[in-house]
């Protein structure tokens, strides 16, 4: 956990009780200098001042000269450095310095792709923890703090609760975190320990039903410099194209692929700029094509693999089970308990959906979808190229829930969803999993409820559709950038300056052409499958 700072910021640092203090009040254990052999005289003097005041400073490299024409000679400069360094500067790496000084790690975890930050405010310690996880994950973190009860503050919903599973051991606090995809949370330590709590929990849950199998076959993939990918002019590169079909197919796993396209990943050495991959493939026996620029991402399905079904979650110190389970809980007082739950099976929301599109978008203002389907797969071009917000509505039938909780799972959504149940609005869903606990909006004895979902996608499909169906209404200049071709607007057209509409019928106008008719449409809409889960408290 560290912050970087500029030279001028270092000059403003002070020392208090051996801690290095920034002007804003944040304090640090170590100041680590850059690995450089040059340092200004002013900075050398600043390092000496801080070291003399008790700051712990690490210098991986001792500077040997000062920059500038007025710099002192090497002998005089060396004496200045020796004087400053003699006040206690450690000449080693930051890692070696931490070990040498006996500083314990502030934060530890075995989970991959976790980043964190720690701040102290008075008597409270705040750890922010975030994980780059595709699927839900449970992992333990170890904190260099003890004597207080950890709280979990949800960084997305704002909900706060005592950590459901934690223990103090060896002068550290171990906290178990349950993260949804791309999860994050604050761990806050501010209150004294009181009462008993769970220190370990193990769950016995039946394995989820396997996903519906998918097939993905890479039919042909070519990689290199294609004529159409080069800017016009005399300095065109010679075509350099290789067949990467087998290499790309090696990345397919269980009917999916998600890979970065570049020479290193593909294990080839194709020269030139403006390289692209032209890929023909079959997904579930349907033919598709894709064009991917260098360092771009080729993913099928493009919206990622489906999320696993709901399992369980901690609520008010108890376990809310969405699937049958038995849990063994070890408590801080040395006792052990076993709790069980057998909630009803989930139900898929089937049948027709009424979908309303805004007027003037070329899509029908009201259409019936026999089943959930991505907009970009529609035979109606107004829907296929639609970008914006459309509303799905449906009367959902169900068995009365009784005392069970109800979770609405929308499945795959591209890209945002605002849900209303019986007129009650819920927070916008903007990342997987697209799920909401709708219990408070559904009466215990209700056998149906009204569901509305406003779904908003991104802009590319409308841009691609305009370029596909309408003539150009402005002039573009080709600008090669970062190994690909970009197109910038030559000048603002007269119809824009006049505040009018496109003379060719386009819905969109941009000053930079990121998308064109040559690009593939992106998945959009409520794709599903939508389900209802029922939960009960384990006891």
C-alpha positions as CSV (number, residue, x, y, z in Angstrom):
1,X,0.0,0.0,0.0
2,X,1.7,3.2,-1.1
3,X,1.3,6.6,-2.7
4,X,3.6,8.3,-5.1
5,X,4.5,11.9,-4.9
6,X,6.4,14.5,-6.9
7,X,9.7,16.2,-5.8
8,X,7.9,19.3,-4.6
9,X,5.7,17.2,-2.4
10,X,8.7,15.6,-0.8
11,X,10.0,19.0,0.1
12,X,6.8,19.6,2.1
13,X,7.0,16.4,4.2
14,X,7.5,16.5,7.9
15,X,8.3,13.9,10.6
16,X,6.3,13.2,13.7
17,X,7.0,10.2,16.1
18,X,9.0,8.5,13.4
19,X,6.2,8.8,10.8
20,X,6.5,10.8,7.6
21,X,3.6,13.2,7.5
22,X,2.1,14.8,4.3
23,X,0.6,18.3,4.4
24,X,-2.9,16.8,4.3
25,X,-2.2,14.8,7.5
26,X,-1.7,11.4,6.0
27,X,1.3,9.6,7.5
28,X,3.6,6.9,6.2
29,X,6.1,4.4,7.6
30,X,8.7,4.6,4.8
31,X,9.9,7.0,2.1
32,X,11.3,5.0,-0.8
33,X,13.4,7.0,-3.3
34,X,13.5,6.3,-7.0
35,X,16.1,4.0,-8.5
36,X,18.1,6.8,-10.2
37,X,21.7,7.9,-10.1
38,X,20.8,11.6,-10.3
39,X,19.3,13.9,-7.6
40,X,19.2,17.6,-7.1
41,X,21.2,19.2,-4.3
42,X,18.0,20.6,-2.9
43,X,16.5,17.1,-2.7
44,X,19.7,15.6,-1.1
45,X,19.4,18.3,1.6
46,X,15.7,17.5,2.0
47,X,16.5,13.8,2.5
48,X,19.1,14.6,5.1
49,X,16.7,16.9,6.9
50,X,14.0,14.1,7.0
51,X,16.4,11.4,8.1
52,X,17.8,13.6,10.9
53,X,14.3,14.1,12.1
54,X,13.8,10.3,12.4
55,X,12.2,9.4,9.1
56,X,12.8,5.9,7.7
57,X,14.1,6.4,4.2
58,X,15.0,3.7,1.7
59,X,17.4,4.4,-1.3
60,X,17.7,1.5,-3.7
61,X,20.3,3.5,-5.5
62,X,22.8,6.1,-4.2
63,X,22.8,9.2,-6.4
64,X,26.2,10.0,-7.9
65,X,25.6,13.4,-9.6
66,X,23.2,16.3,-9.7
67,X,21.5,17.4,-12.9
68,X,22.0,20.8,-14.5
69,X,25.0,22.9,-15.8
70,X,25.5,24.5,-12.3
71,X,25.7,21.2,-10.5
72,X,28.7,20.8,-8.1
73,X,31.5,18.4,-9.0
74,X,31.3,14.8,-8.2
75,X,33.6,15.0,-5.2
76,X,31.7,17.9,-3.6
77,X,28.4,16.2,-4.5
78,X,29.5,12.9,-3.0
79,X,30.2,14.6,0.3
80,X,26.7,16.1,0.3
81,X,25.2,12.7,-0.3
82,X,27.4,11.0,2.3
83,X,26.4,13.5,4.9
84,X,22.7,13.1,4.2
85,X,22.9,9.3,3.9
86,X,24.8,9.0,7.2
87,X,21.7,10.2,9.1
88,X,20.1,6.8,8.6
89,X,19.2,6.2,5.0
90,X,18.9,2.5,4.2
91,X,20.5,1.4,1.0
92,X,18.5,-1.5,-0.1
93,X,15.2,-2.4,-1.9
94,X,11.9,-1.5,-0.2
95,X,11.2,-5.2,0.3
96,X,14.5,-5.7,2.1
97,X,14.0,-2.6,4.2
98,X,10.6,-3.8,5.4
99,X,12.2,-7.1,6.5
100,X,15.2,-5.4,8.1
101,X,13.0,-3.0,10.1
102,X,10.7,-5.8,11.2
103,X,7.6,-4.1,9.8
104,X,4.7,-6.6,9.5
105,X,2.7,-6.8,6.4
106,X,-0.4,-4.6,6.8
107,X,-2.6,-6.7,4.6
108,X,-2.3,-10.3,3.3
109,X,-4.5,-12.6,1.3
110,X,-4.0,-15.7,-0.9
111,X,-6.7,-14.5,-3.3
112,X,-5.4,-13.3,-6.7
113,X,-6.1,-9.9,-8.3
114,X,-6.9,-8.1,-5.0
115,X,-5.9,-4.5,-4.5
116,X,-6.3,-2.6,-1.2
117,X,-5.8,0.6,0.6
118,X,-5.6,1.5,4.3
119,X,-6.4,4.8,6.0
120,X,-6.6,5.7,9.7
121,X,-9.0,8.3,11.0
122,X,-8.6,8.9,14.7
123,X,-9.3,5.6,16.4
124,X,-10.8,3.9,13.3
125,X,-9.0,2.0,10.6
126,X,-10.4,1.7,7.1
127,X,-9.3,-0.9,4.6
128,X,-10.8,-0.7,1.1
129,X,-10.5,-4.0,-0.7
130,X,-11.4,-4.7,-4.3
131,X,-11.0,-7.8,-6.5
132,X,-11.0,-8.3,-10.2
133,X,-13.1,-11.5,-10.1
134,X,-15.4,-12.7,-12.9
135,X,-17.5,-14.9,-10.6
136,X,-18.5,-14.7,-6.9
137,X,-15.6,-15.6,-4.6
138,X,-15.1,-16.1,-0.9
139,X,-11.6,-15.4,0.5
140,X,-9.9,-14.5,3.8
141,X,-7.8,-11.4,4.4
142,X,-5.4,-10.8,7.3
143,X,-5.0,-7.3,8.8
144,X,-2.3,-5.9,11.0
145,X,-4.8,-4.6,13.4
146,X,-6.6,-6.2,16.4
147,X,-8.8,-5.5,19.4
148,X,-11.8,-4.3,17.5
149,X,-14.8,-5.9,15.8
150,X,-14.5,-5.6,12.0
151,X,-17.4,-4.2,10.1
152,X,-18.2,-4.7,6.4
153,X,-19.4,-1.7,4.5
154,X,-20.7,-2.6,1.0
155,X,-19.1,-0.1,-1.4
156,X,-22.0,-0.5,-3.9
157,X,-25.1,-0.5,-1.8
158,X,-23.9,1.3,1.2
159,X,-25.1,-1.4,3.6
160,X,-23.1,-1.9,6.8
161,X,-22.9,-4.9,9.1
162,X,-20.6,-6.6,11.5
163,X,-18.3,-9.0,9.7
164,X,-20.1,-12.4,9.8
165,X,-17.0,-14.5,10.0
166,X,-13.7,-13.3,11.6
167,X,-11.2,-14.2,14.2
168,X,-8.3,-12.5,16.1
169,X,-5.1,-14.6,16.0
170,X,-1.4,-13.9,16.5
171,X,-1.9,-10.2,16.9
172,X,-3.8,-9.9,13.6
173,X,-7.5,-9.9,12.5
174,X,-8.6,-12.4,9.9
175,X,-11.8,-11.5,8.0
176,X,-13.7,-13.7,5.5
177,X,-15.1,-11.7,2.5
178,X,-17.9,-12.8,0.1
179,X,-17.5,-10.8,-3.1
180,X,-19.9,-10.6,-6.0
181,X,-18.2,-10.3,-9.4
182,X,-15.9,-7.2,-9.5
183,X,-16.4,-7.0,-5.8
184,X,-15.3,-4.4,-3.3
185,X,-15.9,-3.5,0.3
186,X,-14.6,-1.4,3.2
187,X,-13.4,-3.2,6.3
188,X,-13.8,-0.8,9.2
189,X,-12.4,-1.4,12.6
190,X,-13.6,1.1,15.2
191,X,-15.7,-0.7,17.9
192,X,-14.4,-2.8,20.8
193,X,-15.0,-6.5,20.7
194,X,-18.2,-7.7,22.4
195,X,-20.3,-10.8,22.3
196,X,-19.6,-14.0,20.4
197,X,-19.2,-14.4,16.7
198,X,-18.5,-17.0,14.0
199,X,-14.8,-17.6,13.5
200,X,-15.2,-20.3,10.8
201,X,-18.0,-21.6,8.6
202,X,-18.1,-24.6,6.3
203,X,-21.0,-25.2,3.9
204,X,-22.3,-28.4,2.4
205,X,-24.4,-27.4,-0.7
206,X,-25.4,-29.6,-3.6
207,X,-23.4,-28.7,-6.7
208,X,-25.3,-26.4,-9.1
209,X,-26.8,-28.0,-12.2
210,X,-24.4,-27.8,-15.1
211,X,-24.8,-25.0,-17.6
212,X,-26.4,-25.7,-20.9
213,X,-23.5,-26.9,-23.1
214,X,-22.4,-24.6,-25.9
215,X,-20.3,-25.2,-29.0
216,X,-17.6,-22.9,-30.4
217,X,-15.7,-23.7,-33.5
218,X,-13.0,-21.4,-35.0
219,X,-13.5,-22.0,-38.7
220,X,-10.8,-19.7,-40.0
221,X,-8.7,-17.0,-38.4
222,X,-6.1,-14.7,-40.2
223,X,-3.8,-12.3,-38.5
224,X,-1.7,-9.5,-40.0
225,X,-1.7,-6.4,-42.2
226,X,-4.7,-6.3,-44.5
227,X,-5.0,-3.8,-47.4
228,X,-8.2,-2.3,-46.0
229,X,-6.6,-1.8,-42.6
230,X,-4.0,0.6,-44.0
231,X,-4.2,4.4,-44.5
232,X,-4.4,5.6,-48.0
233,X,-1.1,6.9,-49.5
234,X,2.2,5.8,-51.0
235,X,3.7,4.5,-47.8
236,X,1.5,1.4,-47.6
237,X,3.0,-1.7,-45.9
238,X,3.3,-5.0,-47.7
239,X,0.6,-7.5,-46.8
240,X,1.9,-9.8,-44.0
241,X,-0.9,-12.3,-43.2
242,X,-0.6,-15.6,-41.3
243,X,-3.2,-18.3,-40.5
244,X,-3.8,-18.5,-36.8
245,X,-6.8,-20.8,-36.8
246,X,-5.2,-23.6,-34.8
247,X,-3.5,-21.2,-32.4
248,X,-6.8,-19.3,-31.7
249,X,-8.7,-22.6,-31.4
250,X,-6.4,-23.7,-28.6
251,X,-7.8,-20.9,-26.4
252,X,-11.4,-22.3,-26.7
253,X,-12.5,-23.9,-23.4
254,X,-16.0,-25.4,-22.7
255,X,-17.5,-23.5,-25.7
256,X,-16.1,-20.1,-24.7
257,X,-13.1,-17.9,-25.5
258,X,-11.7,-14.7,-24.1
259,X,-8.3,-13.8,-25.4
260,X,-6.2,-10.7,-26.2
261,X,-5.1,-10.5,-29.8
262,X,-1.4,-9.7,-30.3
263,X,1.8,-11.4,-31.5
264,X,2.8,-12.5,-28.0
265,X,-0.4,-14.2,-27.1
266,X,-0.7,-15.9,-30.5
267,X,3.0,-16.9,-30.4
268,X,3.8,-15.4,-33.8
269,X,5.9,-12.5,-35.1
270,X,4.0,-10.7,-37.8
271,X,5.6,-7.4,-38.7
272,X,3.9,-4.1,-39.4
273,X,1.4,-1.7,-37.9
274,X,-2.4,-1.7,-38.3
275,X,-2.6,-5.4,-37.7
276,X,-6.1,-7.0,-37.4
277,X,-7.5,-10.5,-36.9
278,X,-10.3,-11.6,-39.3
279,X,-12.1,-14.5,-37.6
280,X,-14.9,-16.7,-38.9
281,X,-16.5,-19.0,-36.3
282,X,-19.6,-20.9,-35.4
283,X,-21.3,-20.5,-32.0
284,X,-24.0,-23.0,-31.2
285,X,-23.9,-23.8,-35.0
286,X,-24.7,-20.2,-36.0
287,X,-22.1,-18.6,-38.3
288,X,-20.4,-15.4,-37.1
289,X,-17.5,-13.1,-38.2
290,X,-15.3,-10.8,-36.2
291,X,-12.6,-8.3,-36.9
292,X,-10.3,-7.5,-33.9
293,X,-7.6,-4.9,-33.9
294,X,-4.2,-5.5,-32.3
295,X,-4.4,-5.7,-28.5
296,X,-8.1,-6.0,-28.8
297,X,-10.2,-8.6,-27.0
298,X,-11.9,-11.5,-28.8
299,X,-14.6,-13.0,-26.5
300,X,-17.4,-15.5,-27.2
301,X,-19.9,-15.0,-25.8
302,X,-19.0,-11.3,-25.7
303,X,-20.9,-10.6,-22.5
304,X,-18.9,-13.3,-20.6
305,X,-19.8,-16.7,-19.2
306,X,-23.1,-17.0,-17.3
307,X,-23.0,-16.4,-13.6
308,X,-23.4,-19.5,-11.3
309,X,-26.8,-19.9,-9.5
310,X,-27.4,-18.2,-6.2
311,X,-26.0,-20.0,-3.1
312,X,-26.2,-18.2,0.2
313,X,-25.5,-14.9,1.9
314,X,-25.1,-13.6,5.4
315,X,-28.0,-11.5,6.7
316,X,-28.2,-10.0,10.2
317,X,-25.8,-12.5,11.6
318,X,-27.7,-15.5,10.0
319,X,-27.4,-17.4,6.7
320,X,-30.0,-16.7,4.0
321,X,-30.0,-19.8,1.8
322,X,-31.2,-19.7,-1.8
323,X,-30.4,-23.4,-2.3
324,X,-30.5,-26.3,0.1
325,X,-27.6,-26.3,2.4
326,X,-26.1,-27.5,5.8
327,X,-23.6,-25.2,7.5
328,X,-21.2,-25.9,10.4
329,X,-20.4,-22.8,12.4
330,X,-17.5,-22.5,14.8
331,X,-18.0,-19.8,17.4
332,X,-15.6,-17.6,19.3
333,X,-16.7,-19.1,22.6
334,X,-15.5,-22.6,21.5
335,X,-19.0,-23.9,20.7
336,X,-20.1,-25.4,17.3
337,X,-23.6,-25.4,15.7
338,X,-25.1,-26.9,12.6
339,X,-27.8,-25.1,10.6
340,X,-29.8,-26.2,7.6
341,X,-32.2,-24.8,5.0
342,X,-34.3,-26.2,2.2
343,X,-35.8,-23.3,0.2
344,X,-38.1,-23.9,-2.8
345,X,-36.5,-24.5,-6.2
346,X,-36.0,-21.5,-8.5
347,X,-38.5,-20.8,-11.2
348,X,-37.7,-19.5,-14.7
349,X,-39.8,-16.6,-15.9
350,X,-41.1,-17.8,-19.3
351,X,-43.4,-16.6,-22.0
352,X,-44.0,-13.3,-23.7
353,X,-42.6,-9.9,-22.8
354,X,-44.0,-6.5,-24.0
355,X,-41.1,-4.3,-25.0
356,X,-41.6,-0.5,-25.6
357,X,-39.1,1.6,-27.6
358,X,-39.0,5.4,-27.6
359,X,-40.7,7.2,-30.5
360,X,-38.4,8.4,-33.3
361,X,-35.9,5.6,-32.9
362,X,-37.0,3.6,-35.9
363,X,-37.9,0.7,-33.6
364,X,-41.6,-0.1,-33.0
365,X,-43.0,1.7,-30.0
366,X,-44.5,-1.5,-28.8
367,X,-43.6,-5.0,-29.7
368,X,-44.1,-8.5,-28.2
369,X,-41.0,-10.7,-27.7
370,X,-42.1,-14.4,-27.6
371,X,-39.0,-14.9,-25.5
372,X,-36.0,-13.0,-24.3
373,X,-33.5,-12.3,-27.1
374,X,-30.6,-9.9,-27.8
375,X,-31.6,-6.8,-29.8
376,X,-28.7,-7.2,-32.2
377,X,-30.1,-10.5,-33.3
378,X,-33.5,-9.1,-34.3
379,X,-34.7,-9.3,-37.9
380,X,-36.2,-5.8,-37.5
381,X,-33.4,-3.3,-38.3
382,X,-35.0,-0.7,-36.0
383,X,-34.4,-3.0,-33.0
384,X,-31.2,-4.5,-34.3
385,X,-29.5,-1.1,-34.5
386,X,-31.3,0.5,-31.5
387,X,-29.3,2.3,-28.9
388,X,-31.0,3.8,-25.9
389,X,-33.5,2.7,-23.3
390,X,-36.4,0.3,-23.9
391,X,-38.9,-1.0,-21.3
392,X,-39.8,-4.6,-20.8
393,X,-43.0,-5.3,-19.0
394,X,-44.7,-8.5,-17.9
395,X,-47.2,-10.0,-15.3
396,X,-45.2,-12.6,-13.5
397,X,-47.1,-15.5,-12.0
398,X,-45.7,-17.4,-9.0
399,X,-46.8,-19.5,-6.0
400,X,-47.4,-17.3,-2.9
401,X,-44.0,-16.9,-1.2
402,X,-45.2,-17.2,2.4
403,X,-42.2,-16.4,4.6
404,X,-39.6,-17.0,1.9
405,X,-37.6,-14.2,0.5
406,X,-37.7,-13.6,-3.3
407,X,-34.7,-12.8,-5.5
408,X,-35.2,-11.6,-9.1
409,X,-32.3,-12.8,-11.4
410,X,-32.4,-11.1,-14.8
411,X,-29.6,-13.3,-16.2
412,X,-27.5,-11.5,-18.8
413,X,-28.2,-7.8,-19.3
414,X,-26.4,-5.5,-21.8
415,X,-25.8,-3.1,-20.2
416,X,-27.9,-1.4,-17.5
417,X,-31.2,-2.3,-15.9
418,X,-33.7,-0.3,-13.7
419,X,-36.3,-2.6,-12.2
420,X,-39.8,-1.8,-10.9
421,X,-41.9,-4.4,-9.1
422,X,-45.5,-3.5,-8.5
423,X,-44.5,0.1,-9.1
424,X,-41.6,0.1,-6.5
425,X,-38.3,1.2,-8.0
426,X,-35.0,-0.5,-7.1
427,X,-31.4,0.7,-7.5
428,X,-30.0,0.5,-11.0
429,X,-28.1,-2.7,-11.9
430,X,-24.9,-2.0,-13.8
431,X,-22.7,-5.1,-13.5
432,X,-23.1,-8.8,-13.1
433,X,-24.9,-10.4,-11.4
434,X,-28.1,-8.6,-12.4
435,X,-30.0,-9.6,-9.3
436,X,-32.3,-7.9,-6.8
437,X,-34.0,-9.0,-3.6
438,X,-37.6,-7.9,-4.3
439,X,-39.2,-9.4,-1.2
440,X,-40.5,-6.1,0.1
441,X,-42.4,-5.4,-3.1
442,X,-44.2,-8.8,-3.2
443,X,-46.9,-9.6,-0.6
444,X,-46.6,-13.0,1.1
445,X,-49.9,-14.2,-0.3
446,X,-49.5,-12.8,-3.8
447,X,-49.7,-15.2,-6.8
448,X,-48.4,-12.7,-9.3
449,X,-46.7,-9.3,-9.6
450,X,-46.1,-6.6,-12.2
451,X,-42.5,-6.4,-13.5
452,X,-41.0,-3.5,-15.5
453,X,-37.4,-3.4,-16.5
454,X,-35.8,-0.4,-18.3
455,X,-32.8,-1.7,-20.2
456,X,-30.2,0.7,-21.6
457,X,-27.4,-0.4,-24.0
458,X,-24.3,1.4,-25.4
459,X,-24.0,3.6,-28.5
460,X,-22.1,1.4,-31.0
461,X,-25.1,-0.4,-32.6
462,X,-26.7,2.9,-33.5
463,X,-23.5,4.2,-35.0
464,X,-22.9,1.0,-36.9
465,X,-26.6,1.0,-38.1
466,X,-26.4,4.6,-39.3
467,X,-23.2,3.8,-41.3
468,X,-24.8,0.6,-42.6
469,X,-28.1,2.2,-43.8
470,X,-27.4,5.9,-44.4
471,X,-25.0,7.8,-46.7
472,X,-22.2,9.8,-45.2
473,X,-23.2,13.3,-44.0
474,X,-19.6,14.6,-43.2
475,X,-16.0,14.2,-44.3
476,X,-13.4,12.1,-42.4
477,X,-9.6,12.2,-42.3
478,X,-7.7,9.0,-41.7
479,X,-5.4,9.1,-38.7
480,X,-3.3,6.0,-37.9
481,X,-3.1,5.7,-34.1
482,X,-1.6,3.0,-31.8
483,X,-1.5,0.4,-34.6
484,X,-5.0,0.9,-35.9
485,X,-6.8,3.3,-38.2
486,X,-8.9,6.1,-36.7
487,X,-11.0,8.7,-38.5
488,X,-11.3,12.3,-37.3
489,X,-13.9,14.8,-38.5
490,X,-12.3,17.2,-41.1
491,X,-14.7,20.0,-40.1
492,X,-18.1,20.5,-38.5
493,X,-20.7,20.2,-41.3
494,X,-23.0,23.1,-42.1
495,X,-26.2,21.2,-41.0
496,X,-24.7,20.8,-37.5
497,X,-23.8,24.5,-37.3
498,X,-27.3,25.3,-38.3
499,X,-28.8,23.1,-35.6
500,X,-30.6,20.9,-38.1
501,X,-30.9,17.1,-38.6
502,X,-28.7,14.9,-40.8
503,X,-29.7,15.2,-44.4
504,X,-29.1,11.5,-44.9
505,X,-31.4,10.4,-42.0
506,X,-28.7,9.4,-39.5
507,X,-29.6,9.5,-35.8
508,X,-26.0,10.1,-34.6
509,X,-23.2,12.6,-35.1
510,X,-19.7,12.3,-33.7
511,X,-16.4,14.1,-34.2
512,X,-14.4,10.9,-34.2
513,X,-15.5,7.7,-36.0
514,X,-14.9,4.9,-33.6
515,X,-17.5,2.5,-35.2
516,X,-18.5,1.9,-38.8
517,X,-20.5,-0.6,-40.9
518,X,-17.4,-2.8,-40.9
519,X,-17.7,-3.5,-37.2
520,X,-19.7,-6.2,-35.5
521,X,-22.8,-5.3,-33.6
522,X,-22.5,-5.7,-29.8
523,X,-24.9,-7.7,-27.7
524,X,-27.7,-5.6,-26.3
525,X,-30.9,-5.8,-24.3
526,X,-32.3,-8.1,-21.7
527,X,-30.9,-11.5,-22.8
528,X,-31.8,-13.6,-19.7
529,X,-32.7,-16.2,-18.7
530,X,-34.8,-14.5,-16.0
531,X,-35.5,-16.5,-12.8
532,X,-37.0,-16.2,-9.4
533,X,-35.1,-17.6,-6.5
534,X,-36.7,-18.2,-3.1
535,X,-34.6,-18.0,0.1
536,X,-35.0,-18.9,3.8
537,X,-33.0,-18.4,6.9
538,X,-31.0,-21.5,7.9
539,X,-31.7,-22.7,11.4
